[in-house]
Amino acid sequence: MSSVSFEIAGRRVGHDAKPFVIAEMSGNHNQSLSRALEIVEAAARAGAHGLKLQTYTPDTMTIDKSDGDFVITDTSSLWHGRSLHSLYQEAHTPWEWHAPLFKRARDLGMVPFSTPFDDSAVDFLESLGCACYKIASFENTDIPLIRKVAGTGKPMIISTGMATAAEIDEAVRAARGAGCRDLVLLKCTSTYPADPQNSNIATIPSIAQTFGVQVGLSDHTMGVGVAVASVALGATVIEKHFTLRRSDGGVDSTFSLEPDEMALLVTESERAWLGIGSVRYGTAAEQKSKVFRRSLYVTEDIEAGTVLTSANLRAIRPGYGLPPKYLDSVLGLRVGRSVKRGTPMSWELLASP
């Protein structure tokens, strides 16, 4: 297995294709199917290539308990004080919504897929013809789930948030061993929102070299700068949370892109990919611009026998005369004929020795 390109529902993923940009709906539907469908349509208009859901219920994620270990106590968290069960109740996407959301995304030319969180979710998504699967950072150590997903034979995307190199290796080995051929690892920082200084996207080439896979970025920073920069480091997949308007609120709205920002990400990530190119000094496309270089020109009307000086010979634009490096070589020499102001300097203008 290697980091060769492959396809997800007919869309190329790899260095020979523009970055695969995924709009992550997560819980930004705010428990409204009409809003969820509007998010799908906005993502398509913005140019996103993939539309990702999350497939779970509160009871497949945790138990209904509102004290002790089951309450978020981190005061810096967006969800401080919430019980896990109540948070997942608010954030989950009802399973009966998946089919209409998948259909709308496909009708609009996107690849719909999801993150399953248990075996029942995988079975359900298989019944919908899910094209690929995402393993969330918090599940990248759930080896049985990884094996279950890999057993579908579909392409897999695994986020590496919080994972050590050894844990990533274990996840990759589990996926490969259970039948996964096409695999993407996403560099991820599992803080919400993430600080660009904690993104460490310089890790992307290391992941690619170490594990021999396509590598991308699951980005929770604000804006698009980190994501665009990741393309230059080899990212072939970019995932960002997406909402209609952050001001509408919702569990993930704070660190989600709005439609105009998603459109900017799609455009600028493709420009970054196009700009990488190959090692080359000067290109054929630049040849026409050479005429605007400086070169030596006669800048006064002079008669035959006139000595060339800094007053009548200068390095100016355009570039049809001798290169400026010859200025010192010709100053002090005489011209062999009369020369009009604006004539490009050439060796033929000099008087014979």
DRENDO-1510 file (C-alpha; in Angstrom, 1 decimal, always signed):
<recs>
REC; n; res; u; v; w
REC; 1; MET; +0.0; +0.0; +0.0 .
REC; 2; SER; +1.2; +3.5; -0.8 .
REC; 3; SER; +0.1; +7.1; -1.1 .
REC; 4; VAL; -1.3; +6.6; -4.6 .
REC; 5; SER; -4.3; +8.5; -5.7 .
REC; 6; PHE; -7.7; +6.9; -5.6 .
REC; 7; GLU; -11.4; +7.8; -6.2 .
REC; 8; ILE; -14.3; +8.4; -3.9 .
REC; 9; ALA; -17.6; +8.2; -5.8 .
REC; 10; GLY; -15.8; +9.1; -9.0 .
REC; 11; ARG; -13.9; +12.1; -7.5 .
REC; 12; ARG; -10.1; +11.9; -7.5 .
REC; 13; VAL; -8.2; +12.1; -4.2 .
REC; 14; GLY; -4.5; +12.6; -4.5 .
REC; 15; HIS; -1.7; +15.0; -5.5 .
REC; 16; ASP; -2.8; +14.7; -9.2 .
REC; 17; ALA; -6.2; +16.3; -8.3 .
REC; 18; LYS; -7.3; +19.5; -6.6 .
REC; 19; PRO; -7.8; +19.3; -2.9 .
REC; 20; PHE; -11.0; +17.4; -1.8 .
REC; 21; VAL; -12.8; +19.9; +0.3 .
REC; 22; ILE; -15.4; +18.5; +2.8 .
REC; 23; ALA; -18.1; +20.6; +4.5 .
REC; 24; GLU; -18.8; +19.0; +7.9 .
REC; 25; MET; -22.4; +19.7; +8.9 .
REC; 26; SER; -22.1; +18.2; +12.4 .
REC; 27; GLY; -24.8; +19.6; +14.7 .
REC; 28; ASN; -25.2; +22.9; +12.8 .
REC; 29; HIS; -28.6; +21.9; +11.6 .
REC; 30; ASN; -29.9; +22.9; +15.0 .
REC; 31; GLN; -32.4; +20.0; +14.9 .
REC; 32; SER; -34.2; +21.4; +11.8 .
REC; 33; LEU; -34.3; +19.2; +8.6 .
REC; 34; SER; -35.1; +22.2; +6.5 .
REC; 35; ARG; -32.0; +24.0; +7.8 .
REC; 36; ALA; -30.0; +20.9; +7.2 .
REC; 37; LEU; -31.1; +20.8; +3.6 .
REC; 38; GLU; -30.3; +24.5; +3.3 .
REC; 39; ILE; -26.8; +23.8; +4.6 .
REC; 40; VAL; -26.3; +21.1; +2.0 .
REC; 41; GLU; -27.4; +23.5; -0.8 .
REC; 42; ALA; -25.1; +26.3; +0.6 .
REC; 43; ALA; -22.2; +23.9; +0.7 .
REC; 44; ALA; -22.8; +22.9; -2.9 .
REC; 45; ARG; -23.0; +26.6; -4.0 .
REC; 46; ALA; -19.7; +27.3; -2.2 .
REC; 47; GLY; -18.1; +24.6; -4.3 .
REC; 48; ALA; -17.5; +21.9; -1.5 .
REC; 49; HIS; -16.8; +18.5; -3.0 .
REC; 50; GLY; -17.9; +16.4; +0.0 .
REC; 51; LEU; -20.7; +16.7; +2.6 .
REC; 52; LYS; -20.2; +14.9; +5.8 .
REC; 53; LEU; -22.7; +14.0; +8.5 .
REC; 54; GLN; -22.3; +12.3; +11.9 .
REC; 55; THR; -24.2; +9.1; +12.5 .
REC; 56; TYR; -25.1; +8.3; +16.2 .
REC; 57; THR; -27.8; +8.7; +18.8 .
REC; 58; PRO; -27.2; +9.9; +22.3 .
REC; 59; ASP; -27.6; +6.4; +23.6 .
REC; 60; THR; -25.0; +4.9; +21.2 .
REC; 61; MET; -22.5; +7.5; +22.4 .
REC; 62; THR; -23.0; +7.4; +26.1 .
REC; 63; ILE; -25.5; +6.8; +28.9 .
REC; 64; ASP; -28.0; +9.3; +30.2 .
REC; 65; LYS; -26.3; +10.5; +33.4 .
REC; 66; SER; -25.9; +14.1; +34.4 .
REC; 67; ASP; -23.2; +13.9; +37.1 .
REC; 68; GLY; -19.7; +12.7; +37.7 .
REC; 69; ASP; -17.7; +11.6; +34.6 .
REC; 70; PHE; -20.6; +12.4; +32.3 .
REC; 71; VAL; -20.5; +16.2; +32.7 .
REC; 72; ILE; -18.0; +18.4; +30.9 .
REC; 73; THR; -16.0; +20.2; +33.6 .
REC; 74; ASP; -13.4; +22.0; +31.5 .
REC; 75; THR; -14.1; +25.7; +32.0 .
REC; 76; SER; -12.5; +26.6; +28.7 .
REC; 77; SER; -14.8; +24.3; +26.8 .
REC; 78; LEU; -17.6; +25.6; +24.6 .
REC; 79; TRP; -19.8; +22.9; +26.3 .
REC; 80; HIS; -18.8; +23.5; +29.9 .
REC; 81; GLY; -21.4; +22.2; +32.3 .
REC; 82; ARG; -23.2; +20.1; +29.7 .
REC; 83; SER; -23.8; +16.4; +30.3 .
REC; 84; LEU; -22.6; +14.3; +27.4 .
REC; 85; HIS; -26.0; +12.8; +26.8 .
REC; 86; SER; -27.8; +16.2; +26.5 .
REC; 87; LEU; -25.0; +17.5; +24.2 .
REC; 88; TYR; -25.3; +14.6; +21.9 .
REC; 89; GLN; -29.1; +14.8; +22.0 .
REC; 90; GLU; -28.8; +18.4; +20.7 .
REC; 91; ALA; -26.1; +17.7; +18.2 .
REC; 92; HIS; -27.1; +14.3; +16.6 .
REC; 93; THR; -28.5; +14.1; +13.1 .
REC; 94; PRO; -31.7; +12.0; +13.2 .
REC; 95; TRP; -31.1; +8.8; +11.2 .
REC; 96; GLU; -34.3; +9.4; +9.1 .
REC; 97; TRP; -32.8; +12.6; +7.8 .
REC; 98; HIS; -29.8; +10.8; +6.3 .
REC; 99; ALA; -31.5; +9.5; +3.1 .
REC; 100; PRO; -32.9; +12.9; +2.0 .
REC; 101; LEU; -29.6; +14.7; +2.9 .
REC; 102; PHE; -27.6; +12.2; +1.0 .
REC; 103; LYS; -29.9; +12.5; -2.0 .
REC; 104; ARG; -29.8; +16.3; -2.0 .
REC; 105; ALA; -26.0; +16.3; -1.8 .
REC; 106; ARG; -25.7; +13.7; -4.7 .
REC; 107; ASP; -28.2; +15.7; -6.8 .
REC; 108; LEU; -26.0; +18.8; -6.3 .
REC; 109; GLY; -22.8; +16.9; -7.3 .
REC; 110; MET; -21.3; +16.4; -3.9 .
REC; 111; VAL; -20.1; +13.2; -2.3 .
REC; 112; PRO; -22.2; +12.6; +0.9 .
REC; 113; PHE; -20.8; +10.4; +3.6 .
REC; 114; SER; -20.6; +10.2; +7.4 .
REC; 115; THR; -18.8; +9.4; +10.6 .
REC; 116; PRO; -20.2; +6.3; +12.2 .
REC; 117; PHE; -19.7; +5.9; +15.9 .
REC; 118; ASP; -20.7; +2.3; +16.4 .
REC; 119; ASP; -21.5; -0.9; +14.4 .
REC; 120; SER; -25.2; -0.1; +14.0 .
REC; 121; ALA; -24.3; +3.2; +12.4 .
REC; 122; VAL; -22.0; +1.4; +9.9 .
REC; 123; ASP; -24.7; -1.1; +9.0 .
REC; 124; PHE; -27.2; +1.7; +8.5 .
REC; 125; LEU; -24.9; +3.8; +6.3 .
REC; 126; GLU; -24.1; +0.7; +4.2 .
REC; 127; SER; -27.9; +0.5; +3.5 .
REC; 128; LEU; -27.6; +4.0; +2.1 .
REC; 129; GLY; -24.7; +3.2; -0.2 .
REC; 130; CYS; -22.3; +5.5; +1.7 .
REC; 131; ALA; -19.3; +6.1; -0.5 .
REC; 132; CYS; -16.6; +6.3; +2.2 .
REC; 133; TYR; -16.3; +6.6; +6.0 .
REC; 134; LYS; -14.7; +9.0; +8.4 .
REC; 135; ILE; -13.3; +7.9; +11.8 .
REC; 136; ALA; -13.4; +10.8; +14.2 .
REC; 137; SER; -10.4; +11.7; +16.3 .
REC; 138; PHE; -12.1; +10.6; +19.5 .
REC; 139; GLU; -12.6; +7.2; +18.0 .
REC; 140; ASN; -9.2; +6.7; +16.4 .
REC; 141; THR; -8.3; +4.3; +19.2 .
REC; 142; ASP; -11.5; +2.3; +18.9 .
REC; 143; ILE; -9.9; -0.6; +17.0 .
REC; 144; PRO; -13.1; -2.7; +16.8 .
REC; 145; LEU; -14.9; +0.2; +15.1 .
REC; 146; ILE; -12.0; +0.8; +12.7 .
REC; 147; ARG; -12.1; -2.9; +11.7 .
REC; 148; LYS; -15.8; -2.9; +11.2 .
REC; 149; VAL; -15.6; +0.2; +8.9 .
REC; 150; ALA; -12.5; -1.3; +7.0 .
REC; 151; GLY; -14.5; -4.4; +6.4 .
REC; 152; THR; -16.8; -2.6; +4.1 .
REC; 153; GLY; -14.0; -2.2; +1.6 .
REC; 154; LYS; -14.8; +1.5; +1.2 .
REC; 155; PRO; -12.2; +4.3; +1.4 .
REC; 156; MET; -11.5; +5.5; +4.9 .
REC; 157; ILE; -10.6; +8.9; +6.4 .
REC; 158; ILE; -9.2; +8.8; +9.9 .
REC; 159; SER; -8.6; +12.0; +12.0 .
REC; 160; THR; -5.4; +11.8; +14.1 .
REC; 161; GLY; -6.4; +14.3; +16.8 .
REC; 162; MET; -4.8; +13.5; +20.2 .
REC; 163; ALA; -3.2; +10.3; +18.8 .
REC; 164; THR; +0.5; +9.4; +19.3 .
REC; 165; ALA; +2.5; +8.0; +16.4 .
REC; 166; ALA; +2.1; +4.6; +18.0 .
REC; 167; GLU; -1.7; +4.9; +18.2 .
REC; 168; ILE; -1.9; +6.1; +14.6 .
REC; 169; ASP; +0.2; +3.1; +13.6 .
REC; 170; GLU; -2.1; +0.8; +15.4 .
REC; 171; ALA; -5.2; +2.3; +13.7 .
REC; 172; VAL; -3.6; +2.1; +10.3 .
REC; 173; ARG; -2.6; -1.6; +10.8 .
REC; 174; ALA; -6.1; -2.4; +12.0 .
REC; 175; ALA; -7.6; -0.7; +8.9 .
REC; 176; ARG; -5.3; -2.4; +6.5 .
REC; 177; GLY; -5.6; -5.7; +8.2 .
REC; 178; ALA; -9.4; -5.6; +7.9 .
REC; 179; GLY; -9.4; -4.8; +4.2 .
REC; 180; CYS; -9.0; -1.1; +3.8 .
REC; 181; ARG; -7.0; -0.2; +0.7 .
REC; 182; ASP; -7.7; +3.5; +0.2 .
REC; 183; LEU; -6.9; +5.5; +3.3 .
REC; 184; VAL; -6.5; +9.1; +4.2 .
REC; 185; LEU; -5.1; +10.3; +7.6 .
REC; 186; LEU; -6.1; +13.8; +8.6 .
REC; 187; LYS; -3.8; +16.0; +10.7 .
REC; 188; CYS; -6.1; +17.3; +13.4 .
REC; 189; THR; -5.9; +19.3; +16.6 .
REC; 190; SER; -8.8; +18.3; +18.8 .
REC; 191; THR; -9.5; +21.7; +20.4 .
REC; 192; TYR; -12.6; +23.7; +19.6 .
REC; 193; PRO; -11.8; +26.2; +18.2 .
REC; 194; ALA; -8.1; +25.4; +17.6 .
REC; 195; ASP; -5.3; +27.9; +17.8 .
REC; 196; PRO; -3.2; +28.1; +14.6 .
REC; 197; GLN; -0.1; +27.9; +16.8 .
REC; 198; ASN; -1.3; +24.4; +17.9 .
REC; 199; SER; -2.0; +23.2; +14.4 .
REC; 200; ASN; +1.6; +22.0; +13.6 .
REC; 201; ILE; +0.8; +21.3; +10.0 .
REC; 202; ALA; +4.5; +20.6; +9.4 .
REC; 203; THR; +3.6; +17.1; +10.6 .
REC; 204; ILE; +1.7; +16.4; +7.3 .
REC; 205; PRO; +4.8; +15.3; +5.3 .
REC; 206; SER; +5.9; +13.2; +8.2 .
REC; 207; ILE; +2.6; +11.4; +8.3 .
REC; 208; ALA; +2.7; +10.8; +4.6 .
REC; 209; GLN; +6.2; +9.4; +4.8 .
REC; 210; THR; +5.7; +7.3; +7.9 .
REC; 211; PHE; +2.4; +5.7; +7.0 .
REC; 212; GLY; +2.5; +5.7; +3.2 .
REC; 213; VAL; -1.0; +7.2; +2.8 .
REC; 214; GLN; -2.8; +10.3; +1.5 .
REC; 215; VAL; -2.8; +13.0; +4.1 .
REC; 216; GLY; -5.1; +15.9; +4.7 .
REC; 217; LEU; -6.3; +18.3; +7.4 .
REC; 218; SER; -9.3; +18.4; +9.7 .
REC; 219; ASP; -9.1; +22.0; +10.7 .
REC; 220; HIS; -10.9; +23.7; +13.6 .
REC; 221; THR; -9.1; +27.0; +13.4 .
REC; 222; MET; -10.9; +30.2; +12.4 .
REC; 223; GLY; -10.6; +31.3; +8.8 .
REC; 224; VAL; -8.9; +29.5; +5.9 .
REC; 225; GLY; -5.2; +30.4; +6.3 .
REC; 226; VAL; -4.1; +27.2; +8.0 .
REC; 227; ALA; -6.1; +25.0; +5.6 .
REC; 228; VAL; -4.7; +26.7; +2.5 .
REC; 229; ALA; -1.1; +26.5; +3.8 .
REC; 230; SER; -1.6; +22.7; +4.4 .
REC; 231; VAL; -1.9; +22.2; +0.7 .
REC; 232; ALA; +1.6; +23.3; +0.2 .
REC; 233; LEU; +2.7; +20.7; +2.7 .
REC; 234; GLY; +0.9; +17.9; +0.8 .
REC; 235; ALA; -2.7; +17.9; +2.1 .
REC; 236; THR; -5.0; +16.4; -0.5 .
REC; 237; VAL; -8.2; +16.5; +1.7 .
REC; 238; ILE; -9.4; +19.4; +3.8 .
REC; 239; GLU; -12.3; +19.2; +6.2 .
REC; 240; LYS; -14.0; +22.2; +7.8 .
REC; 241; HIS; -17.1; +22.5; +9.9 .
REC; 242; PHE; -19.8; +24.5; +8.0 .
REC; 243; THR; -22.8; +26.5; +8.9 .
REC; 244; LEU; -25.1; +29.1; +7.3 .
REC; 245; ARG; -24.4; +31.8; +9.9 .
REC; 246; ARG; -22.4; +31.6; +13.0 .
REC; 247; SER; -24.8; +34.0; +14.6 .
REC; 248; ASP; -27.5; +31.4; +14.4 .
REC; 249; GLY; -25.8; +29.5; +17.2 .
REC; 250; GLY; -25.5; +25.7; +17.5 .
REC; 251; VAL; -23.1; +23.3; +19.1 .
REC; 252; ASP; -20.3; +23.8; +16.5 .
REC; 253; SER; -21.2; +27.2; +15.1 .
REC; 254; THR; -18.3; +29.1; +16.8 .
REC; 255; PHE; -15.6; +27.3; +14.7 .
REC; 256; SER; -17.6; +26.7; +11.5 .
REC; 257; LEU; -17.1; +28.4; +8.2 .
REC; 258; GLU; -19.9; +30.5; +6.6 .
REC; 259; PRO; -20.7; +30.0; +2.9 .
REC; 260; ASP; -18.5; +32.9; +1.6 .
REC; 261; GLU; -15.6; +31.5; +3.6 .
REC; 262; MET; -16.1; +28.0; +2.3 .
REC; 263; ALA; -16.1; +29.4; -1.2 .
REC; 264; LEU; -12.9; +31.2; -0.5 .
REC; 265; LEU; -11.4; +28.0; +0.9 .
REC; 266; VAL; -12.3; +26.0; -2.2 .
REC; 267; THR; -10.9; +28.7; -4.5 .
REC; 268; GLU; -7.7; +29.4; -2.6 .
REC; 269; SER; -6.9; +25.7; -1.8 .
REC; 270; GLU; -7.1; +25.0; -5.5 .
REC; 271; ARG; -4.8; +27.9; -6.3 .
REC; 272; ALA; -2.4; +26.7; -3.7 .
REC; 273; TRP; -2.4; +23.2; -5.4 .
REC; 274; LEU; -1.9; +24.7; -8.8 .
REC; 275; GLY; +0.9; +26.9; -7.5 .
REC; 276; ILE; +3.0; +24.0; -6.2 .
REC; 277; GLY; +4.1; +22.8; -9.6 .
REC; 278; SER; +7.7; +21.5; -9.8 .
REC; 279; VAL; +11.2; +22.8; -9.3 .
REC; 280; ARG; +11.9; +25.2; -12.1 .
REC; 281; TYR; +13.9; +28.4; -12.6 .
REC; 282; GLY; +12.1; +30.5; -15.2 .
REC; 283; THR; +9.2; +29.3; -17.3 .
REC; 284; ALA; +8.0; +29.5; -20.9 .
REC; 285; ALA; +5.1; +31.6; -19.7 .
REC; 286; GLU; +7.6; +34.3; -18.7 .
REC; 287; GLN; +9.3; +34.7; -22.0 .
REC; 288; LYS; +7.1; +37.6; -23.2 .
REC; 289; SER; +7.9; +39.5; -20.0 .
REC; 290; LYS; +11.6; +39.6; -20.8 .
REC; 291; VAL; +11.1; +42.6; -23.0 .
REC; 292; PHE; +10.3; +44.7; -19.9 .
REC; 293; ARG; +13.7; +44.0; -18.4 .
REC; 294; ARG; +16.2; +46.9; -18.3 .
REC; 295; SER; +18.8; +47.1; -21.1 .
REC; 296; LEU; +21.2; +49.7; -22.5 .
REC; 297; TYR; +19.8; +52.5; -24.6 .
REC; 298; VAL; +21.2; +55.5; -26.2 .
REC; 299; THR; +19.4; +58.4; -24.5 .
REC; 300; GLU; +20.6; +61.4; -26.6 .
REC; 301; ASP; +21.1; +62.0; -30.3 .
REC; 302; ILE; +24.8; +61.5; -31.0 .
REC; 303; GLU; +27.1; +61.8; -34.0 .
REC; 304; ALA; +29.6; +59.3; -35.3 .
REC; 305; GLY; +32.7; +59.2; -33.2 .
REC; 306; THR; +30.9; +60.4; -30.0 .
REC; 307; VAL; +32.2; +58.8; -26.8 .
REC; 308; LEU; +29.6; +56.9; -24.8 .
REC; 309; THR; +29.0; +58.3; -21.4 .
REC; 310; SER; +26.6; +58.0; -18.5 .
REC; 311; ALA; +24.8; +61.0; -20.0 .
REC; 312; ASN; +24.1; +59.5; -23.4 .
REC; 313; LEU; +23.9; +55.8; -22.5 .
REC; 314; ARG; +21.7; +54.4; -19.7 .
REC; 315; ALA; +20.2; +51.1; -18.4 .
REC; 316; ILE; +16.4; +51.6; -18.9 .
REC; 317; ARG; +13.4; +49.7; -19.9 .
REC; 318; PRO; +12.5; +47.9; -22.2 .
REC; 319; GLY; +14.9; +45.0; -22.8 .
REC; 320; TYR; +15.9; +45.1; -26.5 .
REC; 321; GLY; +19.4; +46.5; -25.9 .
REC; 322; LEU; +22.5; +44.9; -24.5 .
REC; 323; PRO; +22.1; +43.6; -20.9 .
REC; 324; PRO; +23.0; +46.2; -18.2 .
REC; 325; LYS; +26.0; +44.0; -17.2 .
REC; 326; TYR; +27.9; +45.4; -20.3 .
REC; 327; LEU; +27.5; +49.1; -19.3 .
REC; 328; ASP; +31.0; +49.4; -17.9 .
REC; 329; SER; +32.4; +47.6; -20.9 .
REC; 330; VAL; +31.0; +50.1; -23.4 .
REC; 331; LEU; +31.3; +53.4; -21.5 .
REC; 332; GLY; +34.3; +55.3; -22.9 .
REC; 333; LEU; +34.0; +53.7; -26.3 .
REC; 334; ARG; +33.0; +55.6; -29.5 .
REC; 335; VAL; +30.1; +54.9; -31.8 .
REC; 336; GLY; +30.8; +54.2; -35.4 .
REC; 337; ARG; +27.8; +56.2; -36.8 .
REC; 338; SER; +25.2; +58.7; -35.8 .
REC; 339; VAL; +22.6; +57.3; -33.4 .
REC; 340; LYS; +19.1; +58.5; -32.6 .
REC; 341; ARG; +17.9; +58.9; -29.0 .
REC; 342; GLY; +16.0; +55.7; -28.0 .
REC; 343; THR; +18.1; +53.3; -30.0 .
REC; 344; PRO; +18.9; +50.0; -28.3 .
REC; 345; MET; +22.6; +49.6; -27.7 .
REC; 346; SER; +24.3; +46.8; -29.7 .
REC; 347; TRP; +27.8; +45.9; -30.5 .
REC; 348; GLU; +27.3; +46.9; -34.1 .
REC; 349; LEU; +26.9; +50.5; -33.1 .
REC; 350; LEU; +30.5; +50.7; -31.8 .
REC; 351; ALA; +33.3; +52.1; -34.0 .
REC; 352; SER; +35.9; +49.7; -35.2 .
REC; 353; PRO; +39.1; +49.6; -33.1 .
</recs>
